[in-house]
Structure formats: structure tokens, C-alpha cells
Amino acid sequence: MSDAKKVACVKGPLPGPRSRELFERWRKAEAQCAGYQAQVVWDHARGVVVTDVDGNTFLDWTSGVLVTNVGHCHPALVQAIQQASEKLLNNYECLNEPRVIAAEKLTSVLPRPLDRCFFLSTGSETVEAAVRIMKRKTGNYEVISFYGGFHGRTYAAAAAGGMPGPKKGYGPTLPGAIRAPYPYCYRCPFKAKPETCGMLCLEFLDDCVRANSTGSLAGLIVEPYQGASGFIFPPEGWLSRLEQWVRSKGLVFTVDEVQASYGRTGKFWAVEWEGVQPDLLCIGKGIGSGLPVSAIAARSEVIGVLGPGEMSSTMGGNPVASACVTAVIDIMLRENLAENARRMGELLGKRLREIQERSPYVGDVRGKGLVFGVELVKDKATKEPAPDLTRKLIDVAAQNGLLIGSVGVFGNVIRVAPPLVINEAELDESLEIFERSLGQL
Ligand SMILES: Cc1ncc(COP(=O)(O)O)c(C=O)c1O
């Protein structure tokens, strides 16, 4: 590709002067609890390209944090938000027309047999709602979830998670949280091989229940791929076999697609890959593509356990968020973004695997659609995690014009999750920067 066509352009060492000044002011004003990020202060963004306050331009592999699926500041989305905000900003539970339209639109694209939704504001809120509904529906209190799971930072969501961060100093956590191993095949807790193990971790579920349950099982919550713990993808068939197990126990089945939905994996919903039919679906991030909005989707007979006045949220279903929900779905369908994610994802996966062959640090590459984890190790034979290199790579890549973030139980996985509007030229350029940056570690 000729330099003239390149979009990434960083003019000097990061952070630039204006960014540095803003970082200094920020550190004095806001508590410093956020995760490690590139030394870049965003000013504006369009599509896959971010411009910082110093005028540097970057290609974006973060989508915020898997949020801006329709691309940053999609003009049709911005227009829908502007028009709605001129009319009405909030009216709480009194009905507004955009809310009705958004609910109809969302239920029209939900994977069957889900036929109802309820609007909330954050992903964690949907998980809190799911836990409550699972308990109400069954009259039981135990919820099964997974090692490495991340469902948010509120109380039930943190308890259901299997990451140390959200729970640290927050105990005792919710009684009845039972955790089972997730198929993290690169670091299998049973030291088994996916080709021959016969999904041992699924068989182990019965042992977990025998050892931990008091006989009050309500439901199970699972991510179709684990996000925060390192973009860990289960082997094909695992989720549908899990669904069979859940059905055999008569539990309420919740799939947390807060980050996996809205085309991210190459289908509108991640459950579509195996035709899995949950009772409850947690939806967040991409649903608003930038505005704080989330939803819980459900089978009507399951969510029907909540009567009038039993679920609400101050901002949930506000007219601006609702207009945003409708506009995002329209854009997703009109521009066929799930399909673009699938096509671009095939290229991305192939190229990342080639980079894995050439780099001494890339231990594993896994993903689907436009969500890949690149796990960095100090040594491919020992698989010793390399969190320091991961952090360094974030800075080096930013300096070269590519924004990346990290996840992982060991903080050593680069998340590759560009907006779903990315084209081949942008993918090429970003991959070239990524490999060059790896070579500079
Ligand atoms: C799978 C999953 N569930 C829930 C959440 C929590 O969402 P929020 O941060 O909007 O509360 C996240 C956030 O990253 C997530 O990835």
C-alpha cells in the first residue's frame, strides 16, 4: 500500500503536548482506578479512525471496548440521536414512542424463541436482572457460572464472575455462586488436549454441582466466548452440549452476550452459531454503539415472573437511547455488518496466525468474526504469560498509529476488536502496524 493511502499518522512521541496536559489535569481530579491504556486523549473519531487532541490519527482495534460496532460516530446514528434529543431527553416510565419502536425493532431481530425485551443502561444491570429472574422463576438461589467469566462489577455480576479483579475485597460474595471450569484449551486446567479430551470440562460440571450445591439450583450464566479473561473461545459444540446439560437439570439458561452480540462474531447473535436457545439473553455495548444502553431479552414465560413495578431503571428506555437502539439495528442490517465481520474476520484470523508463526511472543491466536485474542508469552514452550510485553506493545502500537487494548486472567492478551465497518485496506494497514510493533518489543 502506498504511504499516500495510509490513514495512521503519529507526528511525534506520545503523549503529545495537549494530551500530556490533559492527563496531568485528569490525574488530579479523577480517582485513578481505570485500566492501562495507550497515552492518547481521543478528540474525535469516524468509522475505524480516531484522531487525538494533538491531531494524530490512529486505526482503532478497540471499538472503545467492543462498543462502536457500527463504526465511530456513524452519521445515521448521530443524526438519529440529535433528532431524538431535540424532542425529549427523559420521561422515566411514562411511555414514549421511540421506546415502543425500539422494543418492536429489537424483538424482531432477537434469536427465537426470545420474544420480549426490557431496556436498561449497562451490561452489569442486565446480569443483575438475569440473576433475579433465574431465582424468581425457580424459587431457588444457586447460580452456576464459569472460571474466568466476566459479567460486570456490580454485586451479583461480580459474584457470578470468575475473575479475581471485580471480587477483590468485596466478599463475602453472593451465596450460591457455583463456578465450573470453562474450556480455556490453551491453558486447560485438566492439562488435556481438545482433540482427545471429549470435553472433560462438561463432564466435570456434575462434580461441581455434587460438591457445591445445596440442592437449590436456579440457573446457569455463560459467555459464548469469554471476553475479559482473554477472548477465550470454547471448542465447537461446547455451548450446545452445555445447553443440553442445563435442560437436563431443568435450570434457567442465561447467555451473556453483552459483548458478543450485534455482529461481533460474524453473526448478529453469537448463539446463532450453534442454534442455542437461551431463556435469557444479556445485551449491552454494541446495542447502543456508543450511548449507554442495554437490554435483557427473554422468553415471555420466563420474564413474566416479574409483575408491574418489579423492574425499572432511571435511564432505561429513555427516548434518546431508544432512538439509538433503532438506528443501530437499521444500520447493522442495511450495511450487512455481521457479514462484513465474518468476511473480514476470516482474513484477520489468517493473517494473525501467520504473524503467530513469525513472532516468538505470540503463543495463541483465537477468535471469530471481528473479535480475536492474541496471547503473548515469554516462551512458546513454557507458555509463561508476558503481561509486561503486552503493556509495552500497547504503547509501541499507539506510537505507530494503532490503538489496541489488553485483557486476560494474566493481563497478557491483546484484544483485536475493530469496528465492524473495517475494510480490507484498513485491515491491511493495521496488521502491518501490529506486526511491526511486535518486532520492536
Ligand atoms: C460479557 C460481559 N458482561 C457484562 C459486562 C458488564 O457490562 P457494563 O460494563 O456495561 O456494566 C461486560 C463488560 O465488559 C461483559 O464483557
The ligand as an ORCA input file, in Angstrom:
! r2SCAN-3c Opt
* xyz 0 1
  C     -19.694    -10.339     28.932
  C     -19.893     -9.073     29.721
  N     -20.913     -8.982     30.583
  C     -21.144     -7.867     31.294
  C     -20.310     -6.772     31.186
  C     -20.566     -5.534     32.016
  O     -21.010     -4.503     31.217
  P     -21.004     -2.983     31.760
  O     -19.577     -2.579     31.895
  O     -21.728     -2.219     30.697
  O     -21.725     -2.989     33.054
  C     -19.236     -6.817     30.300
  C     -18.316     -5.670     30.154
  O     -17.243     -5.741     29.647
  C     -19.009     -8.005     29.544
  O     -17.983     -8.110     28.683
*
